């Protein structure tokens, strides 16, 4: 049996590290491609900011929402998708972080923004109009990025 020289072993180790690095980069890119995105637009439909979103599109996911979370990344939101457009209300029961709640109609227009909601409150938070979507983000997000009523959203979901 031949002995491998130190030089050959070093080359094999470096080659292995390169292969593992390439595989890691490919896997990371695949994960990033599978992240749901939502973009906020101003009244003239100019893009403002794109965020990562979690989606709540079943009754159970909408019921739980962001309950029991102690924190939420800054440029992340939760998109609630409903089957039909109608007036909606939310509450902050078991929600530990203050939120901005953005109510959006079927034309993707932002109709109402309820800012800096009170954590753990059971008080109802209403949309002023019938809505089809709701976006929850950290409190202060809508002021920081100048998200306003009359603006728009658009989202893409990855399967």
C-alpha positions, -999 to +999 in steps of 0.1 A: +000+000+000+014+033-010+017+062+014+002+095+004+026+124+007+017+154+029+013+175-003-013+151-018-032+149+015-033+187+016-046+189-020-073+164-012-083+183+019-085+216+000-104+200-028-129+185-002-133+219+014-140+235-020-166+208-028-184+213+005-184+251+001-200+248-033-226+225-020-234+248+009-237+278-014-261+259-037-282+248-007-283+284+007-294+297-027-322+271-029-334+281+005-333+318-003-353+312-035-380+294-014-386+324+008-420+342+004-416+379-004-439+409-001-432+443-016-448+476-004-455+503-030-464+540-026-496+555-041-480+558-076-469+521-073-432+529-069-416+501-048-406+511-012-393+479+004-395+441+000-397+419+030-397+382+038-431+369+048-446+340+066-480+331+053-512+323+072-538+311+047-556+284+067-581+290+095-557+275+121-527+295+109-547+328+109-560+320+144-525+315+158-508+343+138-478+357+157-491+345+191-465+335+217-435+350+198-411+369+218-395+386+188-398+389+150-370+399+126-372+436+114-377+431+077-402+402+081-439+401+082-469+377+083-494+378+055-529+367+063-548+356+032-586+352+035-611+335+011-633+365+008-632+402+012-651+416+042-645+437+073-620+420+097-608+424+132-577+412+151-566+411+187-532+409+204-541+381+228-509+361+236-489+383+212-459+397+231-446+421+205-462+454+194-472+453+158-483+475+129-513+458+113-519+467+077-553+459+061-554+454+024-583+450-001-586+425-030-570+451-054-539+450-031-545+485-019-537+494+017-569+506+033-561+509+070-530+508+091-533+502+128-500+513+143-482+502+175-508+477+187-508+469+224-492+435+232-514+410+250-546+431+246-579+415+239-593+447+225-605+443+189-585+460+161-607+467+131-602+474+095-621+505+083-631+487+051-637+452+038-603+435+033-589+404+017-553+405+032-536+416+064-499+421+069-484+422+104-450+438+109-431+451+139-444+483+154-428+513+138-422+496+105-448+516+086-435+549+099-398+540+093-405+530+057-433+555+051-459+528+043-492+546+040-529+541+034-535+543-004-503+525-011-502+489-024-487+455-018-477+426-040-465+392-029-449+361-043-452+327-027-427+299-032-438+263-030 
